[in-house]
Every structure is written in structure tokens, then in C-alpha cells.
Amino acid sequence: MKKIKVMIIDDSAVVRQTMEKIIASDKQLSVIATAQDPFVAARKMTKEVPDVITLDVEMPRMDGITFLKKLMVQYPIPVVICSSLTEKGSETAVKALEYGAIDVIHKPNIGAKQYLEEAKILICDSIKAAAQANVKKKKIKPVAGIKPSKKLTADVVLPKASSKAMIQTTEKVVVVGASTGGTEALKIFLEGLPLDAPGTVIVQHMPENFTSAFAKRLDSLCRVTVKEAEDNDTVVSGRVLIAPGNKHTLLKRSGARYYVQVKDGPLVSRHRPSVDVLFRSASRYAGKNVIGVIMTGMGDDGAKGMMEMKHQGAKTIAQNEATCVVFGMPNEAIKLGGVDHVLPLQSISDEVVLLAR
């Protein structure tokens, strides 16, 4: 299979070398060039155009945002933002996603073996997903032959079930999963929700700290209140909780009160937070009171959890192929038989409100 060609743009030589080593370790990826700033990158792109660019946002001669804007207007190429975990860096990365970047990843730390191993999985998967993404909003075809390594399931995070899902309340709760392209999809979905929308918990695959900036941005745009989830936060009408990056988030229940548990754990379906962890906990603790939504993203995270929710009587929705950046996660959920409704993005919020009533 033809390898995915990657260009790395970062002003740090150490980061460039580390990224190149990580990317080159994947047989389906090839680093064709590295550059310390956008000016050098532009010259190298005249010789060979990459399939995907990894882009630092904070560089001296031209910042990543300015370069991204120029690139998207002149020659759209899928871009994965590579940023630090600073508050400023996180806010800038969220802006980059609004300007057309496909995904955001955390710059790899140097030295910690476990971190680098997880970083390798997340970085390579983000690049592969970006290679599938349709930056021109046209229908795309999956890249054949991309086979992920062995994945852990949500069983490693969820406690053993002691009973079936509780049914003493009729209060509806919404759980949503998204990945590549999900930041824009979630913005459109949440902007369509009314003030009294059912309590909602969302997993969007993002690194830690970035989810806080993302939640603040959504809160400024939507009628519902949006915040990054904290352990024991109550799930109530008019509030949306975004799972924090690098933490699993579960829906739990105490009497008639729904709340979230935020906890550590290994990567599940190659992600932390994992959609499967959220969906399967919702199936267990909310049963038929759940409305599940799965949106654009690569891979199959959430597919099994959505099927379990449907078996418990939940109502389930998948974003359709035409409006997805990557029709991976919704497609896998559909193929498993876990989806009741397949809808265009613009119709999902109205359907959620209808089902909640």
C-alpha cells in the first residue's frame, strides 16, 4: 500500500527528531520532509507535496495559525496541530481547529517510555485519520489496509456490573462520542440545543488541557452551559460536560441523580478518554433513559458501547457519511447494528430534543 507522506513543521530540532522517529516507526507512514518554520516548509512543498502536515503553533518567523490560514485558502492539505500543554497553546490550538486543522496532538515528551509508547499510538492514528479527512467537504473513501494494533476494551475501566441498569427515573441523559472532525461537529450540534436540553456528557478525542479551552469556547457560543467535566459533577438539564483529555469519563447514578466519574486508566480502543467507556457506563447506569450520539471520527471507538445502549432500550443516532469528515466511528456503529437513526449533522440536535420529549 502507498505510504502516507508526512511533513513535520516545528521550530524545535528535538521535537522534529522525536516526531520523525515516532512517525517512521509506522510502516504506513513516511516522513518526506521536516522544516523549522513555514517559510522553509513552503520551499520544500514546491518539490514534493505531503499528504498530511504536523504543525507547531508557536514559531518565531511565522506562527502556525497564520500559515494554516494561508494553506487552507491556497492549497488545502490535512493539518494536525502539534502543541504544548500551556493555557495559551491550548487556546491557540482550539482556534486552529476552527480555521481548518483536522486534529490536535500534544508534543511528545522526551524520556518517559510509557508516555512515548502511548504518544506513538495517538500521533500515528491522528495522522492516518487526517489522511482520510476531506478538507474540501467532499465524500471520502477510507484508506485501505490500516489495521490498528491490539486494543483494550472498556472492561479494563468499568467495574464489574452488580445489577442491570436502573430504571427508577425517566430523566433523559445524552451521551456523545466524536473524534476527527468532531470539534466543528460538536459546535454545530450544541449550538442547536435549547436552554432546557437534557443533561449531556461528551467524549471528544483531545489531549489534556485542550478540552478545557475547547469547553470554554463552546460555552461562549451556546445557549446551554458547557464545561470540562470534573469528578462527581452532576448531569443536569441545560448543562454539557466535556470529558477531560487523558482521563476516562463514566456516567454513574445515585438514586435519581446522574453524575460523572473521572478516572485514570489505560487506553481503551486506543483512546483516553474513550467513547466506549462512556457509552457502556451509560448503558449500565441509565439504560433506556439514554440518547446516544456518535459523530465523525476514525476507528471503532464507541461502536460496541452504542450497541449495548441500544440493547438496553436507549435511542441511538449516528452522523451520516455526507456530513462526516471521517465516516469511521459512525459507520462501525451502524455495521454492528447499534444505530436507530442515521442523520445529517444539522438535524441531530432537533432529533435529540424530540427523543427527549
C-alpha positions in Angstrom: 0.0 0.0 0.0 1.2 3.5 -0.8 2.6 5.2 2.3 1.1 8.4 3.7 3.6 11.2 3.2 4.1 13.5 6.2 5.8 16.8 6.6 6.8 17.9 10.2 7.0 21.7 10.9 8.4 22.7 14.3 11.0 25.1 15.4 12.4 22.7 17.9 15.1 20.3 16.5 14.5 17.9 19.3 10.7 17.7 18.6 11.3 17.3 14.9 13.7 14.4 15.6 11.4 12.7 18.1 8.4 13.1 15.8 10.3 11.8 12.8 11.3 8.7 14.8 7.8 8.1 16.0 6.2 8.5 12.6 8.9 6.5 10.8 8.3 3.6 13.1 4.8 3.1 11.5 5.0 1.1 8.2 2.1 3.0 6.7 3.7 6.5 7.2 6.7 8.2 5.6 8.3 11.5 6.6 9.2 13.2 3.4 10.5 16.5 5.0 11.0 18.4 8.2 11.1 22.2 8.5 11.9 24.6 11.3 9.3 27.2 10.1 6.6 27.8 7.5 9.0 29.6 5.1 11.2 26.5 4.8 8.2 24.3 4.6 6.8 26.3 1.7 10.0 25.9 -0.3 10.1 22.2 0.3 6.5 21.8 -0.7 7.4 23.0 -4.2 9.4 19.8 -4.6 7.0 17.3 -3.0 3.5 17.9 -1.6 2.8 15.9 1.6 -0.5 14.1 2.3 -0.5 15.4 5.9 1.3 18.2 7.8 2.1 18.2 11.5 2.3 21.8 12.5 3.6 23.6 15.6 1.6 26.7 16.5 4.2 28.8 18.2 7.2 29.6 15.9 9.3 32.8 15.5 9.1 33.9 11.9 5.5 32.9 11.2 3.1 31.4 13.7 1.2 28.2 12.8 -2.2 29.9 12.7 -1.1 32.4 10.0 0.4 29.6 7.9 -2.7 27.4 8.4 -4.9 30.2 7.1 -2.8 30.7 4.0 -2.6 27.0 3.4 -6.3 26.4 3.6 -7.0 29.2 1.2 -4.3 28.4 -1.4 -3.8 24.6 -1.2 -5.9 22.7 1.4 -3.9 19.9 3.0 -4.9 18.0 6.1 -3.1 19.5 9.1 -2.6 18.0 12.6 -1.6 20.7 15.2 1.2 19.7 17.5 1.1 22.0 20.6 2.3 22.3 24.1 0.0 21.9 27.2 0.2 25.6 28.1 -3.0 27.5 28.5 -2.0 29.8 25.7 -1.0 26.9 23.5 -4.3 25.1 24.2 -6.4 28.2 23.3 -4.4 28.7 20.1 -4.8 25.1 19.1 -8.6 25.3 19.5 -8.6 28.3 17.2 -6.5 26.3 14.7 -9.3 23.7 14.6 -11.8 26.4 13.8 -9.6 27.5 10.9 -9.4 24.1 9.4 -6.9 21.9 11.2 -8.1 18.3 11.4 -6.8 17.3 14.8 -4.6 18.4 17.7 -2.0 16.4 19.5 0.3 17.0 22.4 4.0 17.5 21.7 5.8 14.3 22.8 7.8 14.4 26.0 11.3 13.1 25.9 12.3 10.1 28.0 9.2 8.6 29.6 8.9 5.2 27.9 5.2 4.6 28.7 4.3 8.1 27.5 6.2 7.8 24.3 4.6 4.4 23.5 1.1 5.9 24.0 2.2 9.1 22.1 3.3 6.9 19.2 -0.2 5.3 19.0 -2.1 8.6 19.3 0.2 10.5 16.9 0.2 7.9 14.2 -3.5 7.3 14.5 -4.2 11.1 14.2 -2.0 11.3 11.1 -3.8 8.3 9.5 -7.2 9.9 10.3 -6.1 13.2 8.8 -5.1 11.4 5.6 -8.7 10.2 5.3 -10.2 13.6 6.1 -12.0 15.6 3.4 -10.8 19.2 3.8 -12.9 20.1 0.8 -16.1 18.7 2.3 -16.5 16.0 -0.4 -17.3 12.4 0.2 -14.2 10.4 1.1 -13.2 6.8 0.8 -11.4 5.0 3.7 -7.7 4.3 3.3 -7.5 0.5 2.8 -5.2 -1.7 4.8 -4.9 0.4 8.0 -5.1 -2.2 10.7 -4.7 -1.0 14.3 -2.8 -2.9 16.9 -4.5 -4.8 19.7 -6.9 -2.6 21.6 -8.1 -2.8 25.2 -11.9 -2.8 25.7 -13.9 -0.7 28.3 -13.8 -3.7 30.7 -10.4 -2.5 31.9 -12.0 0.7 33.3 -15.6 -0.2 34.1 -16.2 -2.0 37.4 -18.0 -5.4 37.3 -21.7 -4.9 37.0 -23.7 -5.8 40.1 -27.1 -5.4 38.6 -28.9 -4.3 35.4 -29.3 -0.6 34.5 -31.6 1.2 37.0 -34.9 2.3 35.7 -36.5 4.2 38.6 -36.3 7.6 36.9 -37.4 8.8 33.4 -35.0 11.7 33.3 -33.2 11.6 29.9 -29.5 11.9 29.5 -27.5 12.4 26.3 -24.1 10.9 25.7 -22.0 11.8 22.7 -18.8 10.5 21.1 -16.6 12.2 18.5 -13.1 12.2 17.1 -11.5 13.5 13.9 -13.6 16.5 12.7 -15.6 16.4 15.9 -14.7 19.8 17.2 -16.7 21.6 14.5 -19.4 18.9 14.5 -20.0 19.4 18.3 -20.1 23.1 17.9 -22.9 22.8 15.3 -24.7 20.2 17.4 -24.5 22.2 20.7 -25.5 25.5 19.1 -28.7 23.8 18.1 -29.7 22.7 21.6 -32.2 24.8 23.7 -31.6 26.1 27.2 -33.6 23.2 28.7 -31.8 20.4 26.7 -31.3 17.2 28.6 -28.0 16.8 30.6 -25.2 15.8 28.2 -21.8 14.2 28.5 -19.4 14.2 25.6 -16.2 12.4 24.8 -14.1 14.2 22.1 -10.7 12.7 21.5 -8.3 15.5 22.6 -5.2 15.8 24.8 -5.4 17.1 28.3 -5.8 20.8 28.8 -7.1 21.3 25.3 -10.5 20.1 26.4 -10.7 22.9 28.9 -10.1 25.6 26.3 -12.5 23.8 23.9 -15.2 23.7 26.6 -14.8 27.4 27.3 -15.0 28.2 23.6 -18.3 26.3 23.3 -19.7 27.8 26.4 -19.3 31.3 24.9 -21.2 30.2 21.7 -24.1 28.1 23.0 -27.3 28.6 25.0 -26.5 25.5 27.1 -23.7 25.7 29.7 -20.6 23.9 28.7 -17.7 23.0 31.0 -14.9 20.4 31.3 -16.1 17.6 33.4 -14.8 17.2 37.0 -15.2 14.1 39.1 -18.7 13.9 40.7 -20.2 16.7 38.5 -24.0 16.3 38.3 -25.5 15.8 34.9 -28.5 18.2 34.8 -30.7 19.8 32.2 -29.1 22.7 30.3 -25.5 21.5 31.2 -23.0 19.9 28.9 -19.9 18.1 30.3 -16.8 17.6 28.1 -14.6 14.7 29.2 -11.2 16.0 30.2 -8.3 14.9 27.9 -6.2 12.0 29.2 -9.0 10.9 31.6 -11.8 8.4 31.2 -15.3 9.8 32.0 -18.1 7.5 33.1 -21.8 8.2 33.6 -22.9 7.0 37.1 -26.1 7.1 39.1 -27.0 7.6 42.7 -30.8 7.4 43.3 -32.3 9.8 40.8 -29.1 11.7 40.4 -26.8 11.2 37.4 -23.2 12.3 37.8 -19.8 11.6 36.2 -16.8 9.8 37.4 -13.5 11.0 36.0 -10.7 8.5 36.4 -7.3 7.3 35.1 -6.8 4.0 33.3 -5.1 2.5 30.2 -6.0 3.5 26.6 -9.3 1.9 25.6 -10.0 1.4 21.9 -6.6 3.2 21.6 -8.0 6.3 23.4 -8.2 8.1 26.7 -10.9 9.3 27.1 -12.7 6.6 25.3 -16.2 6.8 23.8 -16.8 3.1 24.6 -16.1 3.7 28.3 -18.7 6.5 28.4 -21.3 4.6 26.3 -21.0 1.3 28.2 -21.3 3.1 31.6 -24.4 4.9 30.2 -25.9 1.6 29.2 -25.3 0.2 32.7 -26.4 3.1 34.8 -29.1 4.8 32.7 -30.4 2.1 30.4 -33.4 3.2 28.3 -33.2 6.7 29.6 -30.1 7.4 27.4 -29.9 9.1 24.0 -26.6 8.1 22.4 -25.0 10.1 19.5 -21.9 9.0 17.6 -20.2 11.5 15.3 -17.3 11.9 12.8 -14.1 10.1 13.6 -11.7 7.4 12.6 -11.8 3.9 14.1 -14.4 2.0 16.0 -14.4 3.6 19.5 -18.0 3.7 20.7 -19.4 1.1 18.3 -19.7 -1.7 20.9 -20.9 0.7 23.6 -23.6 2.1 21.3 -24.8 -1.4 20.6 -25.0 -2.2 24.3 -27.0 1.0 24.9 -29.5 0.1 22.1 -29.9 -3.4 23.7 -30.8 -1.7 26.9 -33.6 0.3 25.2 -31.7 3.6 24.6 -32.3 5.6 21.4 -29.2 6.0 19.2 -28.1 8.3 16.5 -25.2 8.3 14.0 -24.0 11.2 11.9 -24.3 10.4 8.2 -21.4 9.9 5.8 -22.1 13.1 3.8 -21.5 15.4 6.7 -18.7 13.5 8.4 -15.0 14.5 8.0 -14.2 10.8 8.5 -17.0 8.3 8.4 -15.3 5.7 10.6 -16.9 5.6 14.0 -20.5 6.1 12.9 -20.0 3.5 10.2 -18.7 0.9 12.6 -21.6 1.5 14.9 -24.1 1.2 12.0 -22.4 -2.1 10.9 -22.7 -3.5 14.4 -26.5 -2.8 14.4 -26.3 -0.3 17.3 -27.9 2.7 15.5 -31.6 3.7 15.2 -31.3 6.9 13.2 -28.6 8.0 10.7 -28.9 11.8 10.2 -27.1 14.7 8.7 -25.2 16.8 11.3 -27.6 19.7 11.1 -30.6 17.5 12.1 -29.1 15.7 15.2 -29.8 18.4 17.8 -33.5 18.6 16.8 -33.8 14.8 16.9 -32.2 14.7 20.3 -34.8 17.2 21.7 -37.6 15.3 20.1 -36.5 11.9 21.5 -36.1 13.5 25.0 -39.7 14.6 25.0 
